[in-house]
Amino acid sequence: MSNWEPLPDDTIVYRALLRKQWIDEDTGRVKPDAYFSRTNESGLSVNIASVCSPEQCAGSFRKCYGVASLQTGAIREIGLDVDRDSIDHANIVGLPDREDNLAEAERLAGLLARSSQLVWQPE
């Protein structure tokens, strides 16, 4: 647990899209692939929009193909949570590993993808 106050449900967070295949080129929608947790991570890394612009979020990576926005309330509605760990960063927590529960990991990733919007892409 972090020492930070829980984020209000209307907080917007940004997910950096670090792989080209995480964005559907035909529709411009974020694919569920962007929302699978990796085994060695405590959750999905997100930046807090009120203290970090989409450009700043993208700029902290060598290569970023886009930035998606999500509302913390929508994340909580599907049974996950957002755990803040610094002034501008949090993790989406509660996602199962694909190895442990593939069906549930895919279901949650799909719900996150559907509730997210692409808000920035490089020129």
N, CA and C atoms as a LAMMPS dump frame, in Angstrom:
ITEM: TIMESTEP
0
ITEM: NUMBER OF ATOMS
369
ITEM: BOX BOUNDS ff ff ff
-5.0000000000000000e+02 5.0000000000000000e+02
-5.0000000000000000e+02 5.0000000000000000e+02
-5.0000000000000000e+02 5.0000000000000000e+02
ITEM: ATOMS id mol type element x y z
1 1 1 N 0.844 -1.191 0
2 1 2 C 0 0 0
3 1 3 C 0.883 1.245 0
4 2 1 N 0.448 2.26 -0.676
5 2 2 C 1.246 3.487 -0.743
6 2 3 C 0.817 4.454 0.352
7 3 1 N 1.626 5.484 0.549
8 3 2 C 1.315 6.51 1.533
9 3 3 C 0.481 7.623 0.934
10 4 1 N 0.08 7.471 -0.31
11 4 2 C -0.673 8.501 -1.009
12 4 3 C -2.164 8.316 -0.795
13 5 1 N -2.887 9.422 -0.815
14 5 2 C -4.349 9.369 -0.755
15 5 3 C -4.861 8.658 -2.006
16 6 1 N -5.96 7.881 -1.879
17 6 2 C -6.541 7.275 -3.08
18 6 3 C -6.982 8.368 -4.065
19 7 1 N -6.811 8.103 -5.326
20 7 2 C -7.216 9.066 -6.352
21 7 3 C -8.738 9.098 -6.455
22 8 1 N -9.332 10.296 -6.589
23 8 2 C -10.782 10.372 -6.783
24 8 3 C -11.182 9.661 -8.088
25 9 1 N -12.44 9.205 -8.145
26 9 2 C -12.923 8.474 -9.318
27 9 3 C -12.888 9.288 -10.608
28 10 1 N -12.904 10.625 -10.496
29 10 2 C -12.895 11.435 -11.722
30 10 3 C -11.483 11.789 -12.2
31 11 1 N -10.473 11.204 -11.563
32 11 2 C -9.084 11.446 -11.974
33 11 3 C -8.814 10.777 -13.324
34 12 1 N -8.151 11.505 -14.201
35 12 2 C -7.738 10.947 -15.493
36 12 3 C -6.285 10.494 -15.375
37 13 1 N -6.008 9.301 -15.867
38 13 2 C -4.629 8.801 -15.918
39 13 3 C -4.28 8.479 -17.364
40 14 1 N -2.981 8.553 -17.657
41 14 2 C -2.48 8.279 -19.009
42 14 3 C -1.654 7.006 -19.023
43 15 1 N -1.882 6.19 -20.035
44 15 2 C -1.082 4.986 -20.263
45 15 3 C -0.259 5.218 -21.522
46 16 1 N 1.071 5.169 -21.393
47 16 2 C 1.951 5.31 -22.556
48 16 3 C 1.877 4.024 -23.383
49 17 1 N 1.725 4.183 -24.692
50 17 2 C 1.623 3.035 -25.598
51 17 3 C 2.987 2.833 -26.251
52 18 1 N 3.729 1.872 -25.713
53 18 2 C 5.131 1.714 -26.078
54 18 3 C 5.357 0.734 -27.22
55 19 1 N 4.298 0.151 -27.734
56 19 2 C 4.423 -0.743 -28.884
57 19 3 C 3.436 -0.316 -29.95
58 20 1 N 3.907 -0.299 -31.176
59 20 2 C 3.068 0.122 -32.298
60 20 3 C 1.812 -0.741 -32.411
61 21 1 N 1.96 -2.046 -32.134
62 21 2 C 0.825 -2.962 -32.291
63 21 3 C -0.236 -2.792 -31.2
64 22 1 N -0.021 -1.885 -30.247
65 22 2 C -1.033 -1.615 -29.22
66 22 3 C -2.125 -0.683 -29.741
67 23 1 N -1.944 -0.114 -30.937
68 23 2 C -2.94 0.796 -31.509
69 23 3 C -3.459 0.196 -32.812
70 24 1 N -4.771 0.137 -32.952
71 24 2 C -5.373 -0.346 -34.189
72 24 3 C -5.28 0.781 -35.215
73 25 1 N -4.46 0.577 -36.237
74 25 2 C -4.226 1.642 -37.212
75 25 3 C -5.484 2.014 -37.994
76 26 1 N -6.385 1.064 -38.198
77 26 2 C -7.602 1.337 -38.965
78 26 3 C -8.607 2.176 -38.176
79 27 1 N -8.753 1.87 -36.886
80 27 2 C -9.784 2.541 -36.093
81 27 3 C -9.229 3.627 -35.171
82 28 1 N -7.914 3.596 -34.911
83 28 2 C -7.334 4.541 -33.965
84 28 3 C -7.66 4.203 -32.518
85 29 1 N -8.18 2.998 -32.294
86 29 2 C -8.524 2.569 -30.933
87 29 3 C -7.332 1.875 -30.288
88 30 1 N -7.299 1.937 -28.967
89 30 2 C -6.264 1.227 -28.212
90 30 3 C -6.666 -0.24 -28.128
91 31 1 N -5.714 -1.132 -28.378
92 31 2 C -6.001 -2.567 -28.324
93 31 3 C -5.813 -3.102 -26.899
94 32 1 N -6.499 -4.196 -26.586
95 32 2 C -6.351 -4.794 -25.252
96 32 3 C -4.897 -5.134 -24.898
97 33 1 N -4.064 -5.396 -25.898
98 33 2 C -2.647 -5.731 -25.649
99 33 3 C -1.946 -4.692 -24.766
100 34 1 N -2.404 -3.457 -24.806
101 34 2 C -1.773 -2.385 -24.025
102 34 3 C -2.038 -2.537 -22.534
103 35 1 N -2.947 -3.448 -22.183
104 35 2 C -3.365 -3.555 -20.788
105 35 3 C -3.13 -4.918 -20.157
106 36 1 N -2.104 -5.626 -20.639
107 36 2 C -1.712 -6.868 -19.977
108 36 3 C -0.565 -6.554 -19.029
109 37 1 N -0.664 -7.081 -17.81
110 37 2 C 0.442 -6.836 -16.88
111 37 3 C 1.582 -7.797 -17.183
112 38 1 N 2.78 -7.324 -16.908
113 38 2 C 3.964 -8.16 -17.092
114 38 3 C 4.314 -8.786 -15.746
115 39 1 N 4.838 -9.983 -15.804
116 39 2 C 5.063 -10.785 -14.609
117 39 3 C 5.846 -10.064 -13.516
118 40 1 N 6.87 -9.298 -13.885
119 40 2 C 7.748 -8.703 -12.877
120 40 3 C 7.284 -7.32 -12.402
121 41 1 N 6.085 -6.911 -12.761
122 41 2 C 5.643 -5.567 -12.404
123 41 3 C 4.497 -5.597 -11.409
124 42 1 N 4.429 -4.54 -10.587
125 42 2 C 3.406 -4.49 -9.544
126 42 3 C 2.049 -4.065 -10.096
127 43 1 N 2.007 -3.598 -11.319
128 43 2 C 0.765 -3.174 -11.931
129 43 3 C 1.066 -2.492 -13.253
130 44 1 N 0.021 -1.955 -13.887
131 44 2 C 0.227 -1.234 -15.14
132 44 3 C 0.563 0.211 -14.829
133 45 1 N 1.664 0.658 -15.347
134 45 2 C 2.141 2.013 -15.099
135 45 3 C 1.258 3.036 -15.805
136 46 1 N 0.81 4.055 -15.053
137 46 2 C 0.057 5.167 -15.618
138 46 3 C 0.552 6.469 -15.002
139 47 1 N 0.394 7.549 -15.752
140 47 2 C 0.74 8.875 -15.252
141 47 3 C -0.545 9.617 -14.911
142 48 1 N -0.465 10.487 -13.944
143 48 2 C -1.639 11.235 -13.499
144 48 3 C -1.744 12.517 -14.315
145 49 1 N -2.866 12.655 -15.015
146 49 2 C -3.02 13.719 -16.015
147 49 3 C -2.932 15.122 -15.42
148 50 1 N -3.365 15.294 -14.184
149 50 2 C -3.366 16.639 -13.603
150 50 3 C -1.947 17.183 -13.377
151 51 1 N -0.959 16.296 -13.355
152 51 2 C 0.424 16.747 -13.143
153 51 3 C 1.364 16.338 -14.271
154 52 1 N 0.806 15.801 -15.35
155 52 2 C 1.65 15.311 -16.445
156 52 3 C 0.847 15.355 -17.746
157 53 1 N 1.303 16.151 -18.715
158 53 2 C 0.592 16.216 -19.992
159 53 3 C 0.852 14.941 -20.797
160 54 1 N 0.016 14.655 -21.811
161 54 2 C 0.289 13.479 -22.655
162 54 3 C 1.695 13.536 -23.261
163 55 1 N 2.131 14.746 -23.663
164 55 2 C 3.468 14.89 -24.255
165 55 3 C 4.571 14.571 -23.241
166 56 1 N 4.381 15.01 -21.998
167 56 2 C 5.363 14.707 -20.953
168 56 3 C 5.392 13.215 -20.665
169 57 1 N 4.22 12.613 -20.639
170 57 2 C 4.109 11.177 -20.405
171 57 3 C 4.887 10.42 -21.494
172 58 1 N 4.654 10.8 -22.747
173 58 2 C 5.332 10.148 -23.878
174 58 3 C 6.828 10.437 -23.852
175 59 1 N 7.19 11.64 -23.428
176 59 2 C 8.588 12.066 -23.463
177 59 3 C 9.501 11.337 -22.499
178 60 1 N 8.912 10.628 -21.536
179 60 2 C 9.76 9.91 -20.587
180 60 3 C 10.201 8.551 -21.127
181 61 1 N 9.841 8.249 -22.372
182 61 2 C 10.241 6.983 -23
183 61 3 C 11.012 7.262 -24.286
184 62 1 N 11.911 6.334 -24.616
185 62 2 C 12.695 6.492 -25.84
186 62 3 C 11.791 6.473 -27.063
187 63 1 N 10.834 5.557 -27.062
188 63 2 C 9.9 5.445 -28.188
189 63 3 C 8.502 5.286 -27.618
190 64 1 N 7.599 6.156 -28.03
191 64 2 C 6.211 6.072 -27.576
192 64 3 C 5.313 6.304 -28.785
193 65 1 N 4.371 5.396 -29.005
194 65 2 C 3.526 5.454 -30.202
195 65 3 C 2.185 6.134 -29.945
196 66 1 N 1.906 6.419 -28.686
197 66 2 C 0.665 7.086 -28.358
198 66 3 C 0.464 7.117 -26.856
199 67 1 N -0.523 7.899 -26.439
200 67 2 C -0.899 7.969 -25.025
201 67 3 C -2.418 7.829 -24.955
202 68 1 N -2.872 6.935 -24.092
203 68 2 C -4.301 6.711 -23.904
204 68 3 C -4.724 7.265 -22.55
205 69 1 N -5.955 7.783 -22.487
206 69 2 C -6.47 8.265 -21.207
207 69 3 C -7.531 7.319 -20.681
208 70 1 N -7.582 7.21 -19.368
209 70 2 C -8.576 6.394 -18.671
210 70 3 C -9.031 7.163 -17.445
211 71 1 N -10.256 6.915 -17.018
212 71 2 C -10.745 7.535 -15.793
213 71 3 C -10.665 6.494 -14.677
214 72 1 N -10.154 6.917 -13.514
215 72 2 C -9.983 5.951 -12.422
216 72 3 C -11.306 5.283 -12.028
217 73 1 N -12.425 6.017 -12.099
218 73 2 C -13.718 5.426 -11.777
219 73 3 C -14.067 4.262 -12.695
220 74 1 N -13.752 4.405 -13.992
221 74 2 C -14.023 3.329 -14.954
222 74 3 C -13.142 2.117 -14.663
223 75 1 N -11.916 2.364 -14.214
224 75 2 C -10.997 1.273 -13.862
225 75 3 C -11.551 0.521 -12.648
226 76 1 N -12.03 1.272 -11.66
227 76 2 C -12.583 0.636 -10.447
228 76 3 C -13.88 -0.104 -10.734
229 77 1 N -14.674 0.391 -11.676
230 77 2 C -15.947 -0.261 -12.003
231 77 3 C -15.768 -1.691 -12.488
232 78 1 N -14.636 -1.985 -13.112
233 78 2 C -14.426 -3.353 -13.608
234 78 3 C -13.685 -4.225 -12.592
235 79 1 N -13.483 -3.692 -11.377
236 79 2 C -12.919 -4.509 -10.308
237 79 3 C -11.429 -4.332 -10.08
238 80 1 N -10.822 -3.351 -10.729
239 80 2 C -9.404 -3.083 -10.521
240 80 3 C -9.268 -1.822 -9.673
241 81 1 N -8.039 -1.447 -9.331
242 81 2 C -7.841 -0.209 -8.587
243 81 3 C -6.635 0.517 -9.146
244 82 1 N -6.471 1.756 -8.703
245 82 2 C -5.345 2.586 -9.125
246 82 3 C -4.603 2.99 -7.859
247 83 1 N -3.363 2.563 -7.75
248 83 2 C -2.557 2.78 -6.552
249 83 3 C -1.473 3.817 -6.861
250 84 1 N -1.622 4.995 -6.294
251 84 2 C -0.669 6.084 -6.543
252 84 3 C 0.627 5.826 -5.787
253 85 1 N 1.771 6.022 -6.464
254 85 2 C 3.048 5.819 -5.785
255 85 3 C 3.982 7.025 -5.847
256 86 1 N 3.571 8.097 -6.522
257 86 2 C 4.349 9.338 -6.511
258 86 3 C 3.441 10.479 -6.946
259 87 1 N 3.992 11.683 -7.014
260 87 2 C 3.184 12.851 -7.351
261 87 3 C 2.529 12.715 -8.728
262 88 1 N 3.213 12.073 -9.679
263 88 2 C 2.688 12.02 -11.051
264 88 3 C 2.484 10.608 -11.585
265 89 1 N 2.597 9.587 -10.72
266 89 2 C 2.574 8.208 -11.212
267 89 3 C 1.704 7.311 -10.338
268 90 1 N 1.085 6.321 -10.981
269 90 2 C 0.295 5.313 -10.261
270 90 3 C 0.373 4.003 -11.035
271 91 1 N -0.171 2.961 -10.45
272 91 2 C -0.254 1.662 -11.113
273 91 3 C -1.686 1.162 -11.063
274 92 1 N -2.148 0.621 -12.194
275 92 2 C -3.433 -0.079 -12.2
276 92 3 C -3.142 -1.454 -11.614
277 93 1 N -3.799 -1.773 -10.508
278 93 2 C -3.511 -3.022 -9.801
279 93 3 C -4.721 -3.943 -9.786
280 94 1 N -4.444 -5.232 -9.654
281 94 2 C -5.502 -6.226 -9.586
282 94 3 C -5.606 -7.085 -10.827
283 95 1 N -4.792 -6.789 -11.836
284 95 2 C -4.819 -7.595 -13.064
285 95 3 C -4.094 -8.914 -12.845
286 96 1 N -4.713 -10.029 -13.259
287 96 2 C -3.999 -11.301 -13.151
288 96 3 C -2.942 -11.429 -14.25
289 97 1 N -1.923 -12.234 -13.988
290 97 2 C -0.952 -12.561 -15.031
291 97 3 C -1.624 -13.438 -16.068
292 98 1 N -1.217 -13.275 -17.321
293 98 2 C -1.768 -14.137 -18.371
294 98 3 C -1.493 -15.602 -18.073
295 99 1 N -0.321 -15.886 -17.485
296 99 2 C 0.048 -17.278 -17.189
297 99 3 C -0.894 -17.872 -16.132
298 100 1 N -1.349 -17.038 -15.19
299 100 2 C -2.187 -17.525 -14.092
300 100 3 C -3.645 -17.67 -14.495
301 101 1 N -4.153 -16.708 -15.258
302 101 2 C -5.571 -16.71 -15.603
303 101 3 C -5.772 -15.951 -16.909
304 102 1 N -5.521 -16.631 -18.006
305 102 2 C -5.555 -15.99 -19.318
306 102 3 C -6.922 -15.39 -19.628
307 103 1 N -7.997 -16.117 -19.372
308 103 2 C -9.342 -15.637 -19.723
309 103 3 C -9.669 -14.341 -18.983
310 104 1 N -9.362 -14.294 -17.688
311 104 2 C -9.659 -13.095 -16.897
312 104 3 C -8.739 -11.941 -17.299
313 105 1 N -7.471 -12.224 -17.57
314 105 2 C -6.541 -11.181 -18.014
315 105 3 C -7.03 -10.572 -19.331
316 106 1 N -7.489 -11.42 -20.254
317 106 2 C -7.987 -10.931 -21.538
318 106 3 C -9.281 -10.137 -21.376
319 107 1 N -10.165 -10.613 -20.497
320 107 2 C -11.441 -9.917 -20.266
321 107 3 C -11.185 -8.504 -19.713
322 108 1 N -10.334 -8.406 -18.704
323 108 2 C -10.049 -7.109 -18.086
324 108 3 C -9.296 -6.182 -19.044
325 109 1 N -8.349 -6.735 -19.795
326 109 2 C -7.607 -5.919 -20.766
327 109 3 C -8.568 -5.356 -21.813
328 110 1 N -9.525 -6.168 -22.229
329 110 2 C -10.516 -5.709 -23.204
330 110 3 C -11.387 -4.593 -22.65
331 111 1 N -11.799 -4.719 -21.393
332 111 2 C -12.611 -3.68 -20.76
333 111 3 C -11.823 -2.387 -20.6
334 112 1 N -10.56 -2.491 -20.213
335 112 2 C -9.714 -1.293 -20.097
336 112 3 C -9.544 -0.628 -21.46
337 113 1 N -9.312 -1.431 -22.485
338 113 2 C -9.126 -0.881 -23.83
339 113 3 C -10.383 -0.149 -24.286
340 114 1 N -11.54 -0.748 -24.022
341 114 2 C -12.797 -0.115 -24.433
342 114 3 C -13.057 1.199 -23.707
343 115 1 N -12.593 1.317 -22.468
344 115 2 C -12.867 2.548 -21.721
345 115 3 C -11.754 3.588 -21.883
346 116 1 N -10.76 3.288 -22.702
347 116 2 C -9.67 4.25 -22.886
348 116 3 C -9.789 4.972 -24.228
349 117 1 N -9.218 6.161 -24.273
350 117 2 C -9.212 6.946 -25.498
351 117 3 C -7.779 7.344 -25.851
352 118 1 N -7.478 7.285 -27.118
353 118 2 C -6.178 7.749 -27.591
354 118 3 C -6.194 9.266 -27.562
355 119 1 N -5.295 9.87 -26.787
356 119 2 C -5.299 11.334 -26.65
357 119 3 C -4.068 12.006 -27.265
358 120 1 N -3.058 11.197 -27.612
359 120 2 C -1.848 11.779 -28.203
360 120 3 C -1.165 10.74 -29.072
361 121 1 N -0.68 11.18 -30.22
362 121 2 C 0.19 10.341 -31.051
363 121 3 C 1.282 11.229 -31.624
364 122 1 N 2.484 10.686 -31.845
365 122 2 C 3.557 11.5 -32.413
366 122 3 C 3.194 11.961 -33.828
367 123 1 N 3.722 13.093 -34.211
368 123 2 C 3.448 13.637 -35.555
369 123 3 C 3.956 12.706 -36.626
